Amino acid sequence: MTHEFKEIVQQAIVNQQNGIQNVLVTVVDLDGSSYRKPGVRMLLSSNGKMVGAISGGCVEKEIQRRAQSVFVDGKSKIITYDGRYRLGCEGILYVLLEPFFVTQQFAHAFSNHLNKHTPFSIRSHYKKQDEAFGNFGSTIHFENDLMFTFFEKFHPSENNQGLVFEQTLQPLFRLLIIGGEHDAVKLSQQATLLGWQIDVITSIKDPKLLSDFPGATSVIAQTPETVELPTLDSNTAVVIMNHNFTYDLRWLIKLQEENPVYIGILGAAKRRGKLLNELFEFAPETTDDFLEKIHTPAGLNIGAETPEEIALSILAEILSVIRNQEVFSLKKVNGKIHK
């Protein structure tokens, strides 16, 4: 959800610069089941535009209609939306509507946390009541006890009558793509839609520009022996797309110094054994834990053929790994999909 909140903050800043008011919508509680869970947010603008969504599209117009009072009087409120007879979700949403203003200090702290890949939290004060007005609102908390409210009239220290929904948002998931060909571009484009931070390393023999990878954060040309990698941790996946056996092996040796959650390598299944055997020859200290991270050929078996389809299969496999999910058709599920 961090990338969704990032988009909300960015759009709010643009709106403010153009004299447009913002209202932040947050689902803070739920009775029953719903398409999306507490913690999902969207931004409403006084010009009628929206960023994000809190449902599959059925709730937004109603929320927008009921948020007009917040634009008029600047007072936050709690509303409910009963989806049991309209959405088929068997749930009642409790939604906080509050003015949203991003100060320069807030924007600076938020940007720093995104760059440092550190988590932050949001606390929303509310009560379970429809059309409830009062001292309701949200605060965002960064490291070193740095805290901001979303609008200046909200005073969290005075709120002792309601509930608090607290959510920790993790750093943006990072995808490191090693390769610069057409299929790498497609993977970058699709991963950008997921809100991931994309970094690309291409061959020094065929360097590329940032403009070649729309949505990427960085594009550099380096060799595995000379590159200085950022910290690759459990919030990072690596996909090697060199189409070159020797180059793939050199990158695997380099990556043993890091700890990504996933390492995918393009290539035929028949070369997997040779690749791992040579890895042991050049790096006999290779651990079983490192081998478990390696997925080659990268991707799920969905019959992918085109670069776009292969990218989809790789991203699906990465999601299954980071969410620790066994892959199968949802039609086989009885009961809740999400636990």
C-alpha positions in Angstrom: 0.0 0.0 0.0 3.0 2.3 0.3 3.0 3.0 -3.5 -0.7 3.9 -3.4 0.0 6.4 -0.5 2.9 7.8 -2.5 0.7 8.5 -5.5 -1.8 10.2 -3.1 0.8 12.4 -1.6 2.3 13.4 -5.0 -1.2 14.2 -6.4 -2.1 16.2 -3.3 1.0 18.4 -3.7 0.2 19.0 -7.4 -3.4 19.9 -6.4 -2.2 22.3 -3.7 0.0 24.1 -6.2 -3.1 24.7 -8.3 -5.4 25.8 -5.5 -7.3 22.5 -5.4 -8.5 21.1 -2.1 -7.9 17.5 -1.1 -9.9 15.1 1.1 -8.3 11.8 2.2 -10.5 8.8 2.4 -9.4 5.9 4.6 -11.2 2.7 5.4 -10.6 2.4 9.2 -12.8 -0.5 10.1 -14.9 -3.3 8.7 -17.7 -5.5 9.9 -17.9 -8.7 7.8 -16.0 -9.0 4.5 -15.2 -6.6 1.7 -13.3 -6.3 -1.6 -10.5 -4.3 0.2 -9.5 -4.2 3.8 -9.0 -1.4 6.4 -6.0 0.7 5.5 -6.9 1.3 1.9 -7.1 4.9 0.9 -8.0 7.3 -1.9 -7.7 11.0 -2.6 -10.7 13.1 -3.6 -10.0 16.5 -5.2 -12.4 19.5 -5.2 -12.2 19.5 -9.0 -14.0 16.1 -9.0 -10.9 13.9 -9.7 -9.9 10.8 -7.7 -6.7 9.0 -7.1 -6.9 5.4 -5.9 -9.9 3.3 -4.9 -11.3 1.7 -1.8 -13.4 -0.9 -3.6 -14.0 -2.5 -7.0 -15.6 0.7 -8.1 -19.0 0.5 -6.4 -18.4 2.7 -3.4 -16.4 5.6 -4.8 -19.3 7.7 -6.2 -21.2 7.5 -2.9 -18.1 8.5 -0.9 -17.5 11.4 -3.3 -21.0 12.7 -2.8 -20.8 12.4 1.0 -17.4 14.0 1.1 -18.6 17.4 -0.2 -19.3 18.7 3.3 -15.7 18.2 4.2 -14.7 20.4 1.2 -17.2 23.0 2.3 -16.6 23.3 6.1 -13.2 21.6 6.5 -14.6 19.2 9.2 -13.6 15.6 9.2 -16.3 12.9 9.7 -16.9 9.2 9.8 -19.4 7.5 7.5 -20.4 3.9 6.9 -21.2 2.1 3.7 -23.3 -1.1 4.0 -22.3 -3.4 1.1 -24.3 -6.4 2.2 -27.2 -5.6 -0.2 -25.3 -3.5 -2.8 -21.9 -5.1 -3.2 -22.5 -8.7 -2.2 -19.4 -8.4 0.1 -21.4 -9.0 3.3 -19.6 -6.2 5.1 -20.0 -2.7 6.5 -17.2 -0.2 5.8 -16.3 2.5 8.3 -14.7 5.3 6.4 -12.8 8.4 7.7 -13.1 11.5 5.5 -10.6 14.3 6.4 -9.0 17.3 4.8 -5.5 16.5 3.6 -2.7 19.0 3.3 0.9 18.1 2.7 3.3 20.6 4.3 6.9 21.0 3.0 8.2 19.4 6.1 5.8 16.4 5.7 6.8 16.0 2.0 10.5 16.2 2.8 10.3 13.6 5.6 8.2 11.3 3.5 10.6 11.5 0.5 13.5 10.8 2.9 11.9 7.7 4.2 11.1 6.4 0.7 14.7 6.9 -0.3 16.1 5.2 2.9 13.7 2.3 2.5 12.5 2.5 6.1 8.9 1.8 7.3 6.5 4.4 8.7 3.1 4.2 10.3 -0.3 6.0 10.1 -2.7 6.3 12.9 -6.3 7.2 12.2 -8.7 8.2 15.0 -12.4 7.3 14.5 -15.5 5.8 16.1 -17.9 3.3 14.6 -20.8 5.5 13.8 -22.4 6.9 10.6 -22.2 10.6 9.9 -20.1 11.2 13.1 -18.4 14.6 13.4 -15.7 15.3 15.9 -12.0 15.4 16.5 -11.3 12.7 14.0 -8.2 12.5 11.7 -4.9 10.9 11.0 -1.2 11.3 12.0 1.8 9.9 10.1 4.8 8.8 12.1 8.4 8.5 11.0 11.6 7.5 12.8 13.0 9.7 15.6 9.5 10.4 16.8 8.8 12.7 13.8 5.0 13.1 13.4 2.6 15.1 11.2 -1.1 15.5 11.2 -3.0 15.5 7.9 -4.7 18.8 8.6 -3.9 21.5 11.2 -7.3 21.5 13.0 -6.9 17.9 14.1 -5.5 17.5 17.6 -4.7 13.8 18.4 -3.8 14.5 22.0 -7.3 15.7 22.6 -8.9 12.6 21.2 -9.9 10.3 24.0 -13.4 9.3 22.9 -12.8 7.0 19.9 -10.8 4.2 18.4 -7.5 4.2 16.7 -6.6 2.3 13.5 -2.9 1.9 13.2 -1.1 0.7 10.1 2.6 0.2 9.4 3.6 0.7 5.8 6.7 -1.0 4.5 9.3 0.4 2.1 8.6 0.2 -1.6 9.4 -3.3 -2.9 12.5 -3.1 -5.1 13.1 -5.0 -8.3 16.7 -5.1 -9.7 16.7 -6.0 -13.4 20.0 -7.1 -14.9 19.8 -6.8 -18.6 18.8 -4.2 -21.2 17.0 -6.0 -24.0 13.3 -5.7 -25.1 12.1 -8.3 -22.5 13.8 -6.4 -19.7 11.9 -3.2 -20.8 8.6 -5.1 -20.7 9.3 -6.5 -17.2 10.2 -3.0 -16.0 6.9 -1.5 -17.4 4.7 -4.2 -15.8 6.5 -4.0 -12.4 6.0 -0.2 -12.4 2.3 -0.8 -12.5 2.7 -2.7 -9.2 4.3 0.3 -7.6 7.7 -1.3 -7.2 10.9 0.6 -7.4 12.8 -0.5 -10.5 16.6 -0.3 -10.9 18.2 -1.6 -14.1 21.8 -2.6 -14.7 22.8 -3.1 -18.4 26.0 -4.3 -20.0 28.8 -1.8 -20.5 28.9 -3.0 -24.1 25.4 -1.9 -24.7 24.5 0.9 -22.2 21.0 2.3 -22.1 19.3 5.5 -20.8 16.7 6.0 -18.2 14.3 7.1 -20.9 14.6 3.5 -22.3 12.9 2.2 -19.2 9.8 4.3 -18.4 9.1 4.2 -14.7 12.5 3.0 -13.6 14.4 4.8 -10.9 17.9 4.2 -12.2 19.6 2.7 -15.2 23.4 2.1 -15.2 25.9 0.1 -17.2 28.3 -1.9 -15.1 30.0 -5.3 -14.7 29.3 -7.6 -11.8 32.9 -7.3 -10.6 32.9 -3.5 -10.4 29.3 -2.5 -9.6 28.4 -1.1 -6.2 25.0 -2.5 -5.4 22.6 -1.0 -3.0 21.6 -3.2 -0.1 19.6 -6.1 -1.5 17.5 -7.5 1.3 14.3 -9.4 1.8 12.4 -6.5 0.3 14.2 -6.9 -3.0 14.0 -9.3 -6.0 16.6 -9.7 -8.8 15.9 -10.9 -12.3 18.9 -11.7 -14.5 18.0 -11.3 -18.2 21.3 -11.3 -20.0 20.8 -14.2 -22.4 24.5 -15.0 -21.7 25.5 -18.0 -19.7 28.9 -16.7 -18.6 27.4 -13.3 -17.6 24.7 -15.0 -15.6 27.2 -17.0 -13.7 29.3 -13.9 -12.9 26.2 -12.2 -11.6 25.3 -15.2 -9.4 28.7 -15.1 -7.8 28.3 -11.4 -7.2 24.9 -11.8 -5.6 26.1 -14.1 -3.0 27.3 -11.0 -1.2 23.6 -9.9 -0.9 20.4 -11.3 0.5 17.5 -10.7 -1.9 14.3 -12.6 -1.4 14.2 -13.9 -5.0 16.7 -14.4 -7.9 15.2 -15.2 -11.3 17.2 -16.2 -14.3 16.0 -16.4 -17.9 17.1 -19.4 -19.9 16.2 -23.0 -20.8 15.6 -25.6 -18.0 18.4 -27.8 -19.5 21.1 -25.3 -18.6 20.1 -25.0 -14.9 22.2 -27.9 -13.8 25.3 -26.7 -15.7 24.8 -23.2 -14.2 24.6 -24.4 -10.6 27.5 -26.9 -11.1 29.8 -24.1 -12.3 28.6 -21.8 -9.5 29.8 -24.4 -7.0 33.1 -24.7 -8.9 33.8 -21.0 -8.7 32.1 -20.4 -5.4 32.3 -23.6 -3.3 31.0 -21.7 -0.2 27.6 -21.3 -1.8 24.9 -22.1 0.8 21.6 -24.0 0.5 19.8 -20.8 1.5 21.2 -19.0 -1.5 20.3 -21.8 -3.8 16.7 -21.8 -2.6 16.4 -18.2 -3.8 17.4 -19.1 -7.4 14.5 -19.6 -9.8 15.5 -20.7 -13.2 13.8 -20.6 -15.6 12.2 -17.6 -14.0 8.4 -17.5 -13.9 5.3 -19.6 -13.4 4.2 -22.1 -15.9 1.3 -20.3 -17.5 2.2 -21.0 -21.1 3.9 -17.6 -21.6 5.4 -16.9 -25.0 5.6 -13.2 -25.7 7.9 -10.8 -23.7 4.8 -9.4 -22.1 3.5 -12.8 -21.0 6.9 -13.8 -19.7 7.1 -10.7 -17.7 3.7 -11.5 -16.2 4.7 -15.0 -15.3 7.9 -13.7 -13.6 6.1 -11.0 -11.6 3.5 -13.6 -10.5 6.2 -15.9 -9.3 7.9 -13.1 -7.3 4.6 -12.2 -5.7 4.0 -15.9 -4.7 7.4 -16.0 -3.1 7.2 -12.7 -1.1 3.6 -13.5 0.0 4.6 -17.1 0.8 1.7 -18.5 -1.3 1.4 -21.9 -3.0 0.3 -21.3 -6.6 -3.0 -22.8 -7.7 -6.3 -21.6 -9.3 -8.6 -19.7 -7.0 -11.6 -21.7 -8.1 -10.2 -24.5 -5.9 -10.6 -22.2 -2.8 -13.4 -22.8 -0.4 -14.0 -20.0 2.1 -11.9 -16.8 2.4 -9.3 -16.0 -0.3 -7.3 -13.7 2.1 -6.5 -14.7 5.6 
